[in-house]
Amino acid sequence: MSQPAPASPPAPPKAGFLARTAIRAANWSERWFPNTLVFALLVVALVAVAAIAIGASPMRVATAFGGGFWDLIPFTMQMAMVAIGGYVVATAGPIRKVIDRLARLPRTGRGAIAMVAALSLVSALFNWGFSLIFSALLVRRLAARADLRMDYRAAGAAAYLGLGGSWALGLSSSAAQLQANRASIPSSLLPVTGVIPFRETIFSWQSLLLAAVVVSVCVAVAFFSAPRGGLIRTADDLGVDPRDPVEQDPPRSRPGEWLEYSPLLTIVVVALVGGWAVGEFGGKDPIAAISGLNTYNLLFLALGLLLHWRPRRFLAAVTKAVPATGGVLIQFPFYAGIAAILTKATDSAGHSVSHYLGAAFTGATVGGLFPLLIGGYSIVLGFLIPSGGGKWVIEAPYVMQAANDAHVSLGWTVQIYNAAEALPNLINPFWMLPLLGVLSLKARDIVGFTFTYLIVLLPLVLALLTLLAPTLAYHPPVH
């Protein structure tokens, strides 16, 4: 008697319209979009041509580019240290224990995904690098639970929400940090923007309200959009083993290594930083103190050193974090050169490309539509140049000049940029790479879900930016 034919495996669940659209967009960008450095070089060429087109001499363009190329070196190092500090803290042993405890809390897959979204969004307000790695490790811990059926793709997308929703509204905002630190502002930009304290950007009540709305809406979307039943694809379904190997310190091989394994120097250094912090925050307005990027980074690095306890573990974490800073280190000088061409390569009348672009933005602004125009422009440019700080240096000269001309709050203009600039990250794979590496996924695995967040956030954020703009008063740049 012939054996019955084996049952055919069930057909894979069909993706929804948004997911299919997002996956097609991701596939297209992966095929046709060059490396982000190529975009930076392309913008250099375009801006140089534009400067020559308005009447600036080629020598003046070249002089401006070379003269401004190194203007962002302090800020470049500061942004690299933001990423390193966040990674070091997120991978420390005590934080991993916190992650283990958090991973035991959810009872359903949808609840787990909503929790990941909330923690990713909130932690990104403090440090985007920490949020990215912390959230990815949390997803792996949740996926390792045999009793929890959770869609691994949706959880990965939720872990990325800090980079696509809230980071630019928090303490590690590149634009807000640059504008709050006089030493970080390029000389070509300072006359246009002045110094803008955190009270006028991320700590304004309007910005805090915007952040609260973004977090709340994203958590709700994460919960209600999570796949259920047969549509769920777990880590096992995707061929991913979410269990993390246990890393052990190699044994000491020579007497000279003993200080690497001893917490003695850690205690000394952390005590010094602690004493300095007491004096720094005791003698200043706390908001003014934390707005210093050097202060912010030193505190994160000291916390990372303390949590890793032994210098050897701390250095190992730093070594793993450094590759994520490559794009920042090599691209930011080119962005500084672009900003210099925009502002310093002038025509016979003394006008620059930045002047003409600012006039165009001012002329195109009708009534209260300035936030909508600037926000939409930042979203489009953000997909091409996925660098909050670098792109701000390119945009700021003419965007802030337009804000001055239109008498729009300079602090709120920074926040218009911040809130809009984060959104393209939801479909641009550039900043996904560290998270995808931890999760062992590809961009196409999560972009169908992140595109859903983009569809929801895009009109909501632009509407709030426009409605809140009239509640802030304009004042000229303060130097």
ABEGO torsion letter per residue (X at the ends): XBBBBBBBBBBBBBBBAAAAAAAAAAAAAAAABBBAAAAAAAAAAAAAAAAAAAGBBAAAAAAAAAAAAAAAAAAAAAAAAAAAAAAAAAABAAAAAAAAAAAAABABAAAAAAAAAAAAAAAAAABAAAAAAAAAAAAAAAAABAABBBBAAAAAAAAAAAAAAAAAABAABAAAAAAABAAABBAAAAAAAEBBBAAABAABAAAAAAAAAAAAAAAAAAAAABBBEAABBBAAAAGBBABBBBBBBBBBABAAAAAAABAAAAAAAAAAAAAAAAAAAAABBAAAAAABAAAAAAAAAAAAAAAAGBAAAAAAAAAAAAAAAAAAAAAAAAAAAAAAAAAABBBAAGBBAAAAAAAAAAAABBEAAAAAAAAAAAAAAAAABBBAAAAAAAAAAAAAAAAAAAGBBAAAAAAAAAAAAAAAAAABAAAAAAAAAAAGBBAAAAAAAAAAAAAAAAAAAAAAAAAAAAABBBBBBBX
